[in-house]
Amino acid sequence: METDMNGIESIATERRRQIEAEGWTPEHDDAHKGDELPTAALGYLSAVVYPDENAWCVHEQRPPADWPWDAKWWKPDNDRQMLVKAGALIAAEIDRLDRAAAQEDPK
């Protein structure tokens, strides 16, 4: 666990890992025009915020019902890591929205 980093550093490191290790590049993220990225973030966040209601997601390694992708991409961990993953997914969505806005208004 990377507890020697603060939250922002951990989220940035996870986002970099998503891009470099998983291949979730900005171009890939741009294809997710629905709510897939924030919905995935919400899955991790919900597992932390509502542990009793979502214990099966963590213990049985099954994604929440609204998980936007194949179950193999649901990778629960300890609370801190799930918050880091959620933060990285939110950052990816913010960047996607920014790129989309820039294309609409290319000043």
C-alpha positions in Angstrom: 0.0 0.0 0.0 1.3 3.4 -0.9 0.5 5.2 2.4 3.6 7.3 2.1 1.7 9.4 -0.5 -1.1 11.8 0.3 -4.5 11.4 -1.3 -3.9 13.6 -4.4 -0.6 11.8 -5.0 -2.2 8.4 -4.7 -5.0 9.4 -7.1 -2.5 10.7 -9.6 -0.4 7.6 -9.3 -3.5 5.4 -9.8 -4.6 7.4 -12.8 -1.1 7.0 -14.3 -1.3 3.3 -13.7 -4.7 3.1 -15.4 -3.2 4.7 -18.4 0.1 2.9 -18.5 -0.8 -0.6 -17.2 -4.4 -0.9 -18.3 -4.3 1.1 -21.5 -7.1 3.5 -20.4 -5.8 6.4 -22.5 -7.6 9.7 -22.9 -8.7 8.4 -26.4 -10.2 5.3 -24.8 -11.9 7.4 -22.1 -13.4 9.7 -24.8 -15.4 6.7 -26.0 -17.3 6.6 -22.7 -19.8 9.3 -23.5 -22.4 7.9 -21.1 -21.9 7.8 -17.3 -19.6 4.8 -17.3 -16.6 6.5 -15.6 -18.5 8.2 -12.8 -20.7 5.1 -12.3 -17.6 3.0 -11.9 -16.3 5.5 -9.4 -19.6 5.4 -7.5 -19.3 1.6 -7.3 -16.0 1.9 -5.4 -17.3 4.8 -3.3 -20.5 3.0 -2.4 -18.6 0.0 -1.2 -16.7 2.3 1.2 -19.6 4.5 2.3 -22.2 1.8 2.7 -20.1 -1.3 3.7 -23.0 -3.2 5.2 -25.2 -2.9 2.1 -22.3 -3.6 -0.2 -20.2 -6.2 1.7 -20.9 -8.8 -1.0 -19.2 -6.6 -3.6 -16.0 -6.8 -1.7 -16.1 -10.2 -0.1 -17.6 -12.0 -3.0 -15.7 -9.9 -5.5 -18.9 -9.2 -7.4 -19.5 -5.8 -8.9 -22.5 -3.6 -8.0 -25.6 -4.1 -10.2 -25.0 -0.8 -12.1 -21.3 -1.6 -12.7 -20.8 -0.3 -16.3 -18.2 -2.9 -17.5 -17.5 -6.6 -17.4 -17.2 -8.1 -13.9 -13.5 -8.8 -14.5 -12.8 -5.0 -14.1 -14.3 -4.8 -10.7 -11.3 -5.0 -8.4 -12.2 -4.2 -4.8 -9.5 -3.6 -2.2 -9.2 -1.9 1.2 -11.2 1.3 1.7 -8.3 3.6 1.0 -7.5 1.9 -2.3 -11.1 1.9 -3.4 -11.3 5.7 -2.7 -8.1 6.1 -4.7 -9.6 4.2 -7.6 -12.8 6.2 -7.4 -10.8 9.4 -7.4 -8.8 8.4 -10.4 -12.0 7.5 -12.3 -13.5 10.9 -11.4 -10.3 12.6 -12.6 -10.6 10.6 -15.9 -14.2 11.8 -16.3 -13.3 15.4 -15.6 -10.6 15.3 -18.2 -13.0 13.6 -20.7 -15.5 16.4 -20.1 -12.8 19.1 -20.5 -11.6 17.5 -23.8 -15.2 17.3 -25.1 -15.8 21.0 -24.2 -12.6 22.0 -25.9 -13.7 20.3 -29.1 -17.1 22.1 -29.0 -15.4 25.5 -28.5 -11.9 25.3 -30.0 -10.7 28.8 -29.2 
